[in-house]
Amino acid sequence: MEKTFQKNILITGGAGFIGSHVVRLFVNKYPHYRIVNFDNLTYAGNLSNLKDIENKENYVFVKGDIVANDAVTNVFSQYNITDVIHLAAESHVDRSIEGPMAFVQTNVVGTVNLLQTAKNHWTDFTNHVFHHVSTDEVYGSLGNDGLFTETTAYDPRSPYSASKAASDHFVSAFFHTYGLPIKLSNCSNNYGSHHFPEKLIPLMIHNIVNKKPLPVYGKGENIRDWLWVEDHARAIDTIFHNGKLGESYNIGGLNEWKNIDLVKYLCRLLDKKLNRSEGESEQLITYVKDRSGHDLRYAIDASKLEKELGWKPSITFEEGLEKTVDWYLNNQDWINEVTSGDYQHYYKKMYNE
């Protein structure tokens, strides 16, 4: 007799960086929930991120594209999906500048497809949650002062952030128009283990280790608020279970760093860990032409989440960076796998594509 579960939660993008941490947390913490990981295994999705939980009885992986209506409808029906945590997204700003249509398809059309399927599948909206995970980039760029709050007007500056802003508005519209039980969160820049090395921190770690140039946009003056990915997963857990329907919550790490200061800190940290002479890795820093529409500063006010739901970051940025660096140094096989391209061929063969 098949085990019955209290909830059947569809986590989209669960093989990606943030998604894999959320899947792992929910699978381990809630054995009475079935977690259905729905991921299309694009370049940034990797099932090796979840090897430690792949055989748990409350975990299922389904390969599929959120843009494909039949695939989404089938997974809702097959597993009687009761809740959604939606993380699947095209997320790299540079790629959105080169090719915005993929971002429109996945981030906008895919999100609306999920919303529509949830609306049609759930006969009533009690005891269901559709939690949409978004970014602080929808708010645009801050000057030297101030913080993004949940009431900050949207002002996206890149195709990526415009696509996420559009998806946020659709999620909110489904709440106001249809009463769909949505919750929305906007997070600052994440860092931690299993991060695809096109983003700043894993790219710099990878290049420092391999003595490759460290490309820094402009003068490196752009400021970001950094959030440890495991703290983000805890925040999603908190909002999913305790947040108010129809509300949005900002999730931030409460620490701002200029890009150049962060890169130099990583250089010093890795010089120590790799027994290199002090200042050796800093010589790899290379300033490159600034990104088009590069937002100067992001900074999140996460006080609503702390005051209403009791969440706050669990570790300092320095502690989190050390954990992150140690993970990458101890998992060079993972880095080599995801940067070689071979894993894409491996998954295509695995799923007979």
TIDO-113797 format. One line per 8 residues: number of its first residue (from 1); for each residue x, y, z of C-alpha. Coordinates in steps of 0.2 Angstrom, whole numbers, plus 2048, in hexadecimal, padded with zeros to 3 digits. Each point is the difference from the previous one (the first is absolute). Layout:
BEGIN
NUM	X/Y/Z ~ ... .
This chain:
BEGIN
1	800/800/800 ~ 807/811/7FB ~ 804/80C/80E ~ 7F5/80F/801 ~ 807/811/803 ~ 7FA/80F/809 ~ 805/80B/7F2 ~ 806/7FE/7EE .
9	80B/80F/7FD ~ 807/804/7EF ~ 810/809/800 ~ 805/806/7EF ~ 812/803/7FC ~ 805/7F4/80E ~ 810/7FA/7F8 ~ 807/812/7FF .
17	80A/809/80D ~ 7F3/807/80C ~ 7F3/7F3/7FB ~ 80B/7F1/805 ~ 803/808/811 ~ 7ED/802/802 ~ 7FC/7EF/7FA ~ 80D/7F8/80C .
25	7F9/80A/80F ~ 7EE/7FB/7FD ~ 804/7EE/7FC ~ 80A/7FE/810 ~ 7F5/80B/80C ~ 7EF/7FA/7FA ~ 800/7ED/7FD ~ 7EC/801/800 .
33	801/80B/7F0 ~ 804/7F9/7EF ~ 80C/80C/7F7 ~ 7FE/800/7ED ~ 80F/808/7F8 ~ 7FB/806/7EF ~ 80F/806/7F6 ~ 805/801/7ED .
41	812/7FD/804 ~ 807/80F/7F6 ~ 812/804/802 ~ 7FE/807/812 ~ 7F6/7F1/806 ~ 809/7F1/806 ~ 7F9/7F0/808 ~ 811/7FD/809 .
49	7FC/80E/80B ~ 7F3/7F5/808 ~ 809/7EF/801 ~ 7FF/7FF/813 ~ 7ED/800/7FF ~ 7FC/7F8/7F0 ~ 7FB/7EF/808 ~ 7F4/807/80D .
57	7EF/7FA/7FF ~ 7F8/811/801 ~ 80A/807/7F1 ~ 7FC/7FF/7EE ~ 808/807/7F1 ~ 7F7/804/7F0 ~ 808/808/7F1 ~ 7F6/80D/7F8 .
65	7FE/812/7F9 ~ 7F4/80C/809 ~ 7FC/808/7EF ~ 7F9/7EF/7FA ~ 7EE/800/805 ~ 7FE/7ED/7FE ~ 80F/7FC/80B ~ 7FA/80C/80E .
73	7EE/7F9/7FF ~ 806/7EE/801 ~ 80B/803/80F ~ 7F2/808/809 ~ 7F5/7F2/7FC ~ 80C/7F2/803 ~ 805/805/811 ~ 7F1/80A/805 .
81	80A/810/804 ~ 7FA/809/80F ~ 80D/80E/800 ~ 80D/808/7F5 ~ 810/808/804 ~ 805/809/7F0 ~ 813/802/7FE ~ 803/7FB/7ED .
89	806/80F/7F7 ~ 80D/806/7F4 ~ 80A/80B/80C ~ 811/807/7F8 ~ 7FF/812/7FB ~ 80E/7FF/7F3 ~ 7F6/7F2/7F7 ~ 7F0/80A/801 .
97	809/80E/7F7 ~ 806/7F5/7F2 ~ 7F0/7F7/7FE ~ 7F0/807/809 ~ 7F3/7F4/7F8 ~ 805/7F1/80A ~ 7FD/80A/810 ~ 7EF/805/7FA .
105	7FC/7EE/7FC ~ 806/7F8/811 ~ 7FD/80E/80C ~ 7F0/808/7FA ~ 7F7/7F2/7F5 ~ 806/7F2/80B ~ 7FA/809/810 ~ 7EF/804/7F9 .
113	7FF/7EE/7FA ~ 803/7FA/812 ~ 7F3/80C/807 ~ 7F3/7FB/7F4 ~ 803/7EE/803 ~ 7FF/802/813 ~ 7F0/80A/7FE ~ 7F8/7F3/7F5 .
121	806/7F1/80A ~ 7FC/806/812 ~ 7ED/7FE/802 ~ 800/80C/80E ~ 80E/80B/806 ~ 800/7FB/813 ~ 810/7F7/806 ~ 80A/804/7F1 .
129	80F/80C/7FD ~ 808/806/7F0 ~ 811/808/806 ~ 808/80A/7F2 ~ 813/803/803 ~ 807/810/7F8 ~ 80E/80D/801 ~ 804/811/807 .
137	805/805/7EE ~ 7EE/804/7FC ~ 802/810/80B ~ 80D/807/7F4 ~ 80F/809/807 ~ 803/809/810 ~ 80B/80F/803 ~ 80C/801/80F .
145	7F3/800/80D ~ 7EF/7F7/803 ~ 7FA/7EE/800 ~ 7F4/7F6/7F5 ~ 7F0/7FD/80A ~ 7F0/7F6/7FB ~ 7F8/810/7FB ~ 80E/806/7F4 .
153	7FA/804/7EF ~ 806/7F4/7F3 ~ 80D/807/7F4 ~ 809/7F2/7F6 ~ 80F/804/7F6 ~ 805/7F0/7F7 ~ 7F6/7F4/7F6 ~ 803/7F3/80E .
161	7F8/80C/80D ~ 7F2/805/7F4 ~ 7FB/7EE/7FE ~ 800/7FD/813 ~ 7F6/810/803 ~ 7F3/7FA/7F3 ~ 7FF/7EF/809 ~ 7FE/808/811 .
169	7F2/80B/7F9 ~ 7F7/7F0/7F9 ~ 802/7F7/810 ~ 7F8/80F/809 ~ 7F3/802/7F3 ~ 7FA/7EE/802 ~ 7FE/803/813 ~ 7F6/810/7FD .
177	7F6/7F9/7F1 ~ 7FD/7EE/804 ~ 804/7FF/813 ~ 80E/7F4/7FC ~ 80A/7FD/811 ~ 810/808/7FC ~ 80F/805/80A ~ 80F/80A/7F8 .
185	812/803/805 ~ 80E/80B/7F9 ~ 812/7FB/805 ~ 810/808/7FF ~ 810/7F8/7F8 ~ 802/7EE/805 ~ 811/7F7/803 ~ 804/7EF/806 .
193	804/7EF/7FB ~ 7FA/7F8/7EF ~ 800/811/7F7 ~ 803/800/7ED ~ 810/809/7FD ~ 7FA/80D/7F5 ~ 7FB/80B/80F ~ 80C/80B/809 .
201	805/7F6/810 ~ 802/7EF/7F8 ~ 808/807/7F0 ~ 80D/809/80B ~ 804/7F1/80A ~ 802/7F5/7F1 ~ 80B/80D/7F7 ~ 80B/803/80F .
209	803/7ED/803 ~ 804/7FE/7ED ~ 80A/811/7FF ~ 7F5/807/7F3 ~ 7FB/813/7FE ~ 7F3/806/80C ~ 7F5/80B/7F6 ~ 7F8/80F/809 .
217	7F4/80B/7F8 ~ 804/813/7FF ~ 80A/805/80F ~ 7F7/7F3/80B ~ 7F6/80D/80A ~ 7EF/7F7/7FE ~ 7F9/7FB/811 ~ 7F6/7F0/804 .
225	7F8/7F9/80F ~ 805/7EE/802 ~ 7F5/7F2/807 ~ 806/7EF/805 ~ 7F6/7F4/7F6 ~ 7FC/7F4/80F ~ 7F9/810/809 ~ 7F6/803/7F0 .
233	7F9/7EE/801 ~ 7FB/803/812 ~ 7F7/810/7FC ~ 7F6/7F7/7F2 ~ 7FC/7F3/80C ~ 7FA/80D/80D ~ 7F6/80A/7F3 ~ 7F8/7F1/7F8 .
241	7FA/7FA/811 ~ 7FC/810/809 ~ 800/80E/7F4 ~ 7EF/809/7FC ~ 7F7/7FC/7F0 ~ 802/80E/7F3 ~ 80F/807/809 ~ 812/803/7FA .
249	80F/7FE/80B ~ 812/807/7FD ~ 80E/7F4/804 ~ 811/808/802 ~ 811/7FC/808 ~ 802/811/809 ~ 811/802/7F9 ~ 805/80B/7F1 .
257	811/7FE/7F7 ~ 808/809/7F2 ~ 804/7F3/7F2 ~ 812/805/800 ~ 801/7FE/813 ~ 7F8/7EF/7FF ~ 80C/7FA/7F3 ~ 80F/806/80A .
265	7FA/7F8/80F ~ 7FE/7EF/7F7 ~ 812/803/7F9 ~ 807/801/812 ~ 7F5/7F2/806 ~ 806/7F4/7F2 ~ 812/806/801 ~ 800/7F9/812 .
273	7F7/7F0/7FC ~ 80B/7FC/7F1 ~ 810/805/809 ~ 804/80E/7F3 ~ 809/810/804 ~ 7F6/80E/806 ~ 7F9/80B/7F2 ~ 804/7F3/7F3 .
281	7EE/7FD/7FA ~ 7FC/813/800 ~ 80B/801/7F1 ~ 7F4/7F6/7F6 ~ 7F2/80E/802 ~ 7FC/807/7EE ~ 7F4/80E/7FE ~ 7F4/7FE/7F1 .
289	7F3/80B/7F8 ~ 7F1/803/80B ~ 7F0/7F6/7FD ~ 7F2/809/7F6 ~ 7F3/807/80D ~ 80B/7FA/80E ~ 7F6/805/810 ~ 80C/809/80D .
297	7F9/7F9/810 ~ 7F4/7F4/807 ~ 7FC/7FF/813 ~ 7F1/7F7/808 ~ 7F6/805/80F ~ 7FB/7EF/807 ~ 7F8/807/810 ~ 7EF/7FB/7FC .
305	805/7EE/7FF ~ 809/801/810 ~ 7F2/80A/80A ~ 7F2/7F5/7F9 ~ 807/7EF/7FE ~ 810/800/80B ~ 80D/7FD/7F2 ~ 811/807/7FF .
313	811/7FB/7F9 ~ 808/7F2/80A ~ 813/804/7FC ~ 80B/80E/7FB ~ 805/803/7EE ~ 812/7FC/805 ~ 7FB/7EF/807 ~ 7F5/7FC/7F1 .
321	80E/805/7F4 ~ 80C/7F4/809 ~ 7F3/7F2/800 ~ 7FD/803/7ED ~ 813/801/7FC ~ 803/7F0/809 ~ 7F2/7F7/7F7 ~ 807/805/7EF .
329	812/7FB/805 ~ 7F9/7EF/806 ~ 7F5/7FD/7F1 ~ 80B/803/7F1 ~ 7F8/7F1/7F7 ~ 7EF/809/800 ~ 808/810/7F9 ~ 808/7F6/7F2 .
337	7F0/7F7/7FC ~ 7F5/810/7FF ~ 80D/80A/7F6 ~ 804/7F2/7F4 ~ 7F0/7FF/7F7 ~ 801/7ED/801 ~ 7F2/7FF/80D ~ 7F3/807/7F3 .
345	804/7F1/7F5 ~ 7FF/7F5/80F ~ 7EE/805/804 ~ 7FA/800/7EE ~ 806/7EE/7FF ~ 7F8/7FC/811 ~ 7EF/806/7FA ~ 801/7FA/7EE .
353	7FF/811/7F8 .
